[in-house]
């Protein structure tokens, strides 16, 4: 571990990175990441509910939730307007995005008594994903909403699209290729292109701009 820490410090010094730490025992100074921890804890309790999980089942749920949290988009991966990928914590941890194979949708925990235990675990993970991904996108929008005047979304911006029924760790990202403004000059509808080449239109209240500062 000490050798790895030395390697990280050497890389950071060569790359011009500077680490800033909050004081010990001062989580209230953590800002956004502490709010994320609080949100994840609350949603985890709601996802599990009153289910009685074994240690292995609980570990499986926690590992799945860890992957969900580390798959969240942080910002564009490159300034290239044709690049539709986003930087995630997974890139910093493993060098690439965390990708999970699509899993079949499972019913809610009610009525699972006759099903296998793995479906209970899968249900808890998917319930966490559905709620947390929605809250994450809404949180990105609220950070600047009404507090100060923000510039219009413009062509070339990378955005997260709030889309229902996506499997865990799958985020819909799109590059803005066209905008439609109202009579007041404010953009309210945009045309998006995904990394697969598909294009579609969405209202701006279904979008969260990256990066968010």
Phi and psi in degrees as GROMACS dihedral restraints (atoms count N, CA, C in turn):
[ dihedral_restraints ]
;  ai    aj    ak    al  type     phi  dphi    fc
    3     4     5     6     1   -64.8    20    10
    4     5     6     7     1   -38.3    20    10
    6     7     8     9     1   -64.8    20    10
    7     8     9    10     1   -40.2    20    10
    9    10    11    12     1   -65.6    20    10
   10    11    12    13     1   -40.6    20    10
   12    13    14    15     1   -63.3    20    10
   13    14    15    16     1   -40.5    20    10
   15    16    17    18     1   -64.1    20    10
   16    17    18    19     1   -40.1    20    10
   18    19    20    21     1   -64.2    20    10
   19    20    21    22     1   -39.7    20    10
   21    22    23    24     1   -64.8    20    10
   22    23    24    25     1   -43.9    20    10
   24    25    26    27     1   -63.4    20    10
   25    26    27    28     1   -40.4    20    10
   27    28    29    30     1   -65.1    20    10
   28    29    30    31     1   -43.4    20    10
   30    31    32    33     1   -62.8    20    10
   31    32    33    34     1   -42.2    20    10
   33    34    35    36     1   -64.3    20    10
   34    35    36    37     1   -40.7    20    10
   36    37    38    39     1   -66.8    20    10
   37    38    39    40     1   -37.2    20    10
   39    40    41    42     1   -71.9    20    10
   40    41    42    43     1   -29.4    20    10
   42    43    44    45     1   -93.2    20    10
   43    44    45    46     1    -2.1    20    10
   45    46    47    48     1    78.9    20    10
   46    47    48    49     1    19.2    20    10
   48    49    50    51     1   -82.0    20    10
   49    50    51    52     1   144.7    20    10
   51    52    53    54     1  -130.9    20    10
   52    53    54    55     1   127.0    20    10
   54    55    56    57     1   -94.3    20    10
   55    56    57    58     1   136.0    20    10
   57    58    59    60     1  -124.4    20    10
   58    59    60    61     1   123.3    20    10
   60    61    62    63     1  -112.4    20    10
   61    62    63    64     1   147.0    20    10
   63    64    65    66     1   -82.6    20    10
   64    65    66    67     1   160.4    20    10
   66    67    68    69     1   -64.3    20    10
   67    68    69    70     1   151.9    20    10
   69    70    71    72     1   -60.5    20    10
   70    71    72    73     1   147.8    20    10
   72    73    74    75     1    59.4    20    10
   73    74    75    76     1    34.1    20    10
   75    76    77    78     1  -133.2    20    10
   76    77    78    79     1    59.7    20    10
   78    79    80    81     1   -64.3    20    10
   79    80    81    82     1   -21.9    20    10
   81    82    83    84     1   -66.4    20    10
   82    83    84    85     1   -14.8    20    10
   84    85    86    87     1   -90.7    20    10
   85    86    87    88     1     1.7    20    10
   87    88    89    90     1   -76.6    20    10
   88    89    90    91     1   -18.4    20    10
   90    91    92    93     1    65.8    20    10
   91    92    93    94     1  -126.4    20    10
   93    94    95    96     1   -65.0    20    10
   94    95    96    97     1   -38.0    20    10
   96    97    98    99     1   -71.3    20    10
   97    98    99   100     1   -32.5    20    10
   99   100   101   102     1   -70.1    20    10
  100   101   102   103     1   -35.1    20    10
  102   103   104   105     1   -64.1    20    10
  103   104   105   106     1   -35.7    20    10
  105   106   107   108     1   -66.8    20    10
  106   107   108   109     1   -38.5    20    10
  108   109   110   111     1   -63.0    20    10
  109   110   111   112     1   -44.2    20    10
  111   112   113   114     1   -61.6    20    10
  112   113   114   115     1   -43.9    20    10
  114   115   116   117     1   -63.7    20    10
  115   116   117   118     1   -42.7    20    10
  117   118   119   120     1   -64.3    20    10
  118   119   120   121     1   -40.7    20    10
  120   121   122   123     1   -62.6    20    10
  121   122   123   124     1   -45.9    20    10
  123   124   125   126     1   -63.1    20    10
  124   125   126   127     1   -43.3    20    10
  126   127   128   129     1   -70.0    20    10
  127   128   129   130     1   -31.5    20    10
  129   130   131   132     1   -63.4    20    10
  130   131   132   133     1   -44.6    20    10
  132   133   134   135     1   -63.7    20    10
  133   134   135   136     1   -38.8    20    10
  135   136   137   138     1   -70.9    20    10
  136   137   138   139     1   -34.0    20    10
  138   139   140   141     1   -69.8    20    10
  139   140   141   142     1   -40.6    20    10
  141   142   143   144     1   -77.3    20    10
  142   143   144   145     1   -40.1    20    10
  144   145   146   147     1    62.7    20    10
  145   146   147   148     1  -133.3    20    10
  147   148   149   150     1   -96.4    20    10
  148   149   150   151     1    11.4    20    10
  150   151   152   153     1   -66.1    20    10
  151   152   153   154     1   141.1    20    10
  153   154   155   156     1   -98.6    20    10
  154   155   156   157     1   104.8    20    10
  156   157   158   159     1  -102.2    20    10
  157   158   159   160     1   145.7    20    10
  159   160   161   162     1   -75.1    20    10
  160   161   162   163     1   170.9    20    10
  162   163   164   165     1   -60.8    20    10
  163   164   165   166     1   -40.7    20    10
  165   166   167   168     1   -67.7    20    10
  166   167   168   169     1   -39.4    20    10
  168   169   170   171     1   -66.8    20    10
  169   170   171   172     1   -41.2    20    10
  171   172   173   174     1   -64.4    20    10
  172   173   174   175     1   -39.7    20    10
  174   175   176   177     1   -63.3    20    10
  175   176   177   178     1   -38.9    20    10
  177   178   179   180     1   -63.0    20    10
  178   179   180   181     1   -43.2    20    10
  180   181   182   183     1   -62.3    20    10
  181   182   183   184     1   -44.7    20    10
  183   184   185   186     1   -65.4    20    10
  184   185   186   187     1   -39.5    20    10
  186   187   188   189     1   -64.7    20    10
  187   188   189   190     1   -39.6    20    10
  189   190   191   192     1   -64.0    20    10
  190   191   192   193     1   -40.5    20    10
  192   193   194   195     1   -67.4    20    10
  193   194   195   196     1   -37.7    20    10
  195   196   197   198     1   -59.2    20    10
  196   197   198   199     1   -42.9    20    10
  198   199   200   201     1   -65.1    20    10
  199   200   201   202     1   -38.6    20    10
  201   202   203   204     1   -61.7    20    10
  202   203   204   205     1   -47.6    20    10
  204   205   206   207     1   -63.5    20    10
  205   206   207   208     1   -38.6    20    10
  207   208   209   210     1   -82.9    20    10
  208   209   210   211     1     2.0    20    10
  210   211   212   213     1   -98.5    20    10
  211   212   213   214     1    -2.8    20    10
  213   214   215   216     1   -68.2    20    10
  214   215   216   217     1   137.8    20    10
  216   217   218   219     1   -70.0    20    10
  217   218   219   220     1   134.8    20    10
  219   220   221   222     1  -105.8    20    10
  220   221   222   223     1   -35.0    20    10
  222   223   224   225     1  -179.1    20    10
  223   224   225   226     1   171.5    20    10
  225   226   227   228     1   -60.3    20    10
  226   227   228   229     1   142.9    20    10
  228   229   230   231     1   -75.6    20    10
  229   230   231   232     1   -25.8    20    10
  231   232   233   234     1  -153.4    20    10
  232   233   234   235     1   160.4    20    10
  234   235   236   237     1   -77.0    20    10
  235   236   237   238     1    -1.2    20    10
  237   238   239   240     1   -66.9    20    10
  238   239   240   241     1   119.8    20    10
  240   241   242   243     1   -61.7    20    10
  241   242   243   244     1   -21.9    20    10
  243   244   245   246     1   -86.0    20    10
  244   245   246   247     1    -4.8    20    10
  246   247   248   249     1   -90.4    20    10
  247   248   249   250     1   118.2    20    10
  249   250   251   252     1   -99.6    20    10
  250   251   252   253     1    11.3    20    10
  252   253   254   255     1   -93.7    20    10
  253   254   255   256     1   156.4    20    10
  255   256   257   258     1  -123.1    20    10
  256   257   258   259     1   151.9    20    10
  258   259   260   261     1   -75.5    20    10
  259   260   261   262     1   134.5    20    10
  261   262   263   264     1  -128.5    20    10
  262   263   264   265     1   163.7    20    10
  264   265   266   267     1   -57.0    20    10
  265   266   267   268     1   -27.4    20    10
  267   268   269   270     1   -61.2    20    10
  268   269   270   271     1   -35.0    20    10
  270   271   272   273     1   -62.9    20    10
  271   272   273   274     1   -37.7    20    10
  273   274   275   276     1   -75.0    20    10
  274   275   276   277     1   -26.2    20    10
  276   277   278   279     1   -89.8    20    10
  277   278   279   280     1   -41.4    20    10
  279   280   281   282     1  -121.8    20    10
  280   281   282   283     1    -5.8    20    10
  282   283   284   285     1    88.5    20    10
  283   284   285   286     1     1.4    20    10
  285   286   287   288     1  -160.6    20    10
  286   287   288   289     1   171.1    20    10
  288   289   290   291     1   -68.8    20    10
  289   290   291   292     1   150.9    20    10
  291   292   293   294     1   -88.2    20    10
  292   293   294   295     1   112.6    20    10
  294   295   296   297     1  -115.4    20    10
  295   296   297   298     1   129.6    20    10
  297   298   299   300     1  -116.9    20    10
  298   299   300   301     1   141.6    20    10
  300   301   302   303     1   -65.2    20    10
  301   302   303   304     1   142.5    20    10
  303   304   305   306     1   -57.7    20    10
  304   305   306   307     1   135.4    20    10
  306   307   308   309     1  -109.8    20    10
  307   308   309   310     1   146.8    20    10
  309   310   311   312     1   -64.6    20    10
  310   311   312   313     1   145.5    20    10
  312   313   314   315     1   -67.1    20    10
  313   314   315   316     1   138.4    20    10
  315   316   317   318     1  -114.5    20    10
  316   317   318   319     1   152.4    20    10
  318   319   320   321     1   -68.5    20    10
  319   320   321   322     1   166.8    20    10
  321   322   323   324     1   -63.5    20    10
  322   323   324   325     1   172.7    20    10
  324   325   326   327     1   -65.5    20    10
  325   326   327   328     1   -24.5    20    10
  327   328   329   330     1   -65.7    20    10
  328   329   330   331     1   127.9    20    10
  330   331   332   333     1    86.3    20    10
  331   332   333   334     1    14.3    20    10
  333   334   335   336     1   -91.1    20    10
  334   335   336   337     1     3.0    20    10
  336   337   338   339     1   -61.2    20    10
  337   338   339   340     1   -27.4    20    10
  339   340   341   342     1   -97.3    20    10
  340   341   342   343     1     2.4    20    10
  342   343   344   345     1   -99.9    20    10
  343   344   345   346     1   168.4    20    10
  345   346   347   348     1   -70.6    20    10
  346   347   348   349     1   158.0    20    10
  348   349   350   351     1   -65.1    20    10
  349   350   351   352     1   -30.8    20    10
  351   352   353   354     1   -66.2    20    10
  352   353   354   355     1   -27.5    20    10
  354   355   356   357     1   -71.9    20    10
  355   356   357   358     1   -30.8    20    10
  357   358   359   360     1   -64.6    20    10
  358   359   360   361     1   -44.9    20    10
  360   361   362   363     1   -63.5    20    10
  361   362   363   364     1   -44.3    20    10
  363   364   365   366     1   -64.0    20    10
  364   365   366   367     1   -37.9    20    10
  366   367   368   369     1   -63.4    20    10
  367   368   369   370     1   -42.5    20    10
  369   370   371   372     1   -64.0    20    10
  370   371   372   373     1   -42.0    20    10
  372   373   374   375     1   -64.7    20    10
  373   374   375   376     1   -44.7    20    10
  375   376   377   378     1   -67.7    20    10
  376   377   378   379     1   -35.4    20    10
  378   379   380   381     1   -64.6    20    10
  379   380   381   382     1   -40.8    20    10
  381   382   383   384     1   -61.5    20    10
  382   383   384   385     1   -45.8    20    10
  384   385   386   387     1   -59.9    20    10
  385   386   387   388     1   -46.4    20    10
  387   388   389   390     1   -60.5    20    10
  388   389   390   391     1   -42.1    20    10
  390   391   392   393     1   -78.8    20    10
  391   392   393   394     1   -43.5    20    10
  393   394   395   396     1   -69.7    20    10
  394   395   396   397     1   -41.7    20    10
  396   397   398   399     1   -62.6    20    10
  397   398   399   400     1   -36.8    20    10
  399   400   401   402     1   -66.8    20    10
  400   401   402   403     1   -43.3    20    10
  402   403   404   405     1   -67.4    20    10
  403   404   405   406     1   -34.0    20    10
  405   406   407   408     1   -64.9    20    10
  406   407   408   409     1   -46.4    20    10
  408   409   410   411     1   -65.1    20    10
  409   410   411   412     1   -42.9    20    10
  411   412   413   414     1   -63.1    20    10
  412   413   414   415     1   -37.5    20    10
  414   415   416   417     1   -63.8    20    10
  415   416   417   418     1   -38.1    20    10
  417   418   419   420     1   -63.6    20    10
  418   419   420   421     1   -36.5    20    10
  420   421   422   423     1   -72.8    20    10
  421   422   423   424     1   -38.2    20    10
  423   424   425   426     1   -70.6    20    10
  424   425   426   427     1   -26.1    20    10
  426   427   428   429     1   -57.2    20    10
  427   428   429   430     1   -31.5    20    10
  429   430   431   432     1  -116.9    20    10
  430   431   432   433     1    -7.2    20    10
  432   433   434   435     1   -65.5    20    10
  433   434   435   436     1   123.5    20    10
  435   436   437   438     1    70.3    20    10
  436   437   438   439     1   -13.7    20    10
  438   439   440   441     1   -75.5    20    10
  439   440   441   442     1   -34.7    20    10
  441   442   443   444     1  -156.4    20    10
  442   443   444   445     1   156.9    20    10
  444   445   446   447     1   -71.4    20    10
  445   446   447   448     1   128.8    20    10
  447   448   449   450     1  -109.5    20    10
  448   449   450   451     1   148.1    20    10
  450   451   452   453     1   -66.9    20    10
  451   452   453   454     1   157.4    20    10
  453   454   455   456     1   -64.2    20    10
  454   455   456   457     1   150.0    20    10
  456   457   458   459     1   -63.5    20    10
  457   458   459   460     1   135.8    20    10
  459   460   461   462     1  -126.2    20    10
  460   461   462   463     1   167.2    20    10
  462   463   464   465     1   -61.4    20    10
  463   464   465   466     1   137.5    20    10
  465   466   467   468     1    98.7    20    10
  466   467   468   469     1   -15.1    20    10
  468   469   470   471     1   -68.9    20    10
  469   470   471   472     1   145.1    20    10
  471   472   473   474     1  -100.2    20    10
  472   473   474   475     1   130.1    20    10
  474   475   476   477     1  -131.7    20    10
  475   476   477   478     1   154.5    20    10
  477   478   479   480     1   -92.1    20    10
  478   479   480   481     1   134.3    20    10
  480   481   482   483     1  -102.2    20    10
  481   482   483   484     1   125.2    20    10
  483   484   485   486     1   -73.2    20    10
  484   485   486   487     1   105.9    20    10
  486   487   488   489     1  -127.5    20    10
  487   488   489   490     1   131.5    20    10
  489   490   491   492     1   -80.1    20    10
  490   491   492   493     1   156.5    20    10
  492   493   494   495     1    66.9    20    10
  493   494   495   496     1    26.2    20    10
  495   496   497   498     1   -82.7    20    10
  496   497   498   499     1   144.7    20    10
  498   499   500   501     1   -69.8    20    10
  499   500   501   502     1   161.4    20    10
  501   502   503   504     1   -54.3    20    10
  502   503   504   505     1   141.2    20    10
  504   505   506   507     1    70.3    20    10
  505   506   507   508     1     8.1    20    10
  507   508   509   510     1  -105.9    20    10
  508   509   510   511     1   115.4    20    10
  510   511   512   513     1  -111.2    20    10
  511   512   513   514     1   137.8    20    10
  513   514   515   516     1   -91.9    20    10
  514   515   516   517     1   110.0    20    10
  516   517   518   519     1  -110.6    20    10
  517   518   519   520     1   147.7    20    10
  519   520   521   522     1  -148.5    20    10
  520   521   522   523     1   148.0    20    10
  522   523   524   525     1   -95.3    20    10
  523   524   525   526     1   136.2    20    10
  525   526   527   528     1   -75.4    20    10
  526   527   528   529     1   121.7    20    10
  528   529   530   531     1  -114.3    20    10
  529   530   531   532     1    -5.3    20    10
  531   532   533   534     1  -166.0    20    10
  532   533   534   535     1   150.5    20    10
  534   535   536   537     1  -132.5    20    10
  535   536   537   538     1   152.2    20    10
  537   538   539   540     1  -128.4    20    10
  538   539   540   541     1   119.3    20    10
  540   541   542   543     1  -103.1    20    10
  541   542   543   544     1   154.1    20    10
  543   544   545   546     1   -84.5    20    10
  544   545   546   547     1  -174.0    20    10
  546   547   548   549     1   -65.3    20    10
  547   548   549   550     1   -23.0    20    10
  549   550   551   552     1   -86.6    20    10
  550   551   552   553     1     2.2    20    10
  552   553   554   555     1    85.7    20    10
  553   554   555   556     1    -0.7    20    10
  555   556   557   558     1   -88.4    20    10
  556   557   558   559     1   131.5    20    10
  558   559   560   561     1   -73.2    20    10
  559   560   561   562     1   129.3    20    10
  561   562   563   564     1  -123.9    20    10
  562   563   564   565     1   -17.5    20    10
  564   565   566   567     1  -136.6    20    10
  565   566   567   568     1   137.7    20    10
  567   568   569   570     1  -130.9    20    10
  568   569   570   571     1   158.0    20    10
  570   571   572   573     1  -105.5    20    10
  571   572   573   574     1   131.4    20    10
  573   574   575   576     1  -117.5    20    10
  574   575   576   577     1   151.4    20    10
  576   577   578   579     1  -126.4    20    10
  577   578   579   580     1   128.3    20    10
  579   580   581   582     1   -87.7    20    10
  580   581   582   583     1   172.9    20    10
  582   583   584   585     1   -65.3    20    10
  583   584   585   586     1   -20.6    20    10
  585   586   587   588     1   -82.6    20    10
  586   587   588   589     1    -7.7    20    10
  588   589   590   591     1    98.7    20    10
  589   590   591   592     1    -7.6    20    10
  591   592   593   594     1   -71.1    20    10
  592   593   594   595     1   144.0    20    10
  594   595   596   597     1  -122.5    20    10
  595   596   597   598     1   145.7    20    10
  597   598   599   600     1  -160.0    20    10
  598   599   600   601     1   168.5    20    10
  600   601   602   603     1  -110.5    20    10
  601   602   603   604     1   145.2    20    10
  603   604   605   606     1  -146.5    20    10
  604   605   606   607     1   148.4    20    10
  606   607   608   609     1   -73.1    20    10
  607   608   609   610     1   154.8    20    10
  609   610   611   612     1   -68.7    20    10
  610   611   612   613     1   -22.2    20    10
  612   613   614   615     1   -73.8    20    10
  613   614   615   616     1    -4.1    20    10
  615   616   617   618     1  -100.4    20    10
  616   617   618   619     1     9.6    20    10
  618   619   620   621     1  -123.4    20    10
  619   620   621   622     1   151.7    20    10
  621   622   623   624     1  -130.4    20    10
  622   623   624   625     1   122.6    20    10
  624   625   626   627     1   -77.0    20    10
  625   626   627   628     1   139.6    20    10
  627   628   629   630     1  -115.0    20    10
  628   629   630   631     1   143.1    20    10
  630   631   632   633     1   -82.3    20    10
  631   632   633   634     1   156.0    20    10
  633   634   635   636     1  -104.3    20    10
  634   635   636   637     1   128.5    20    10
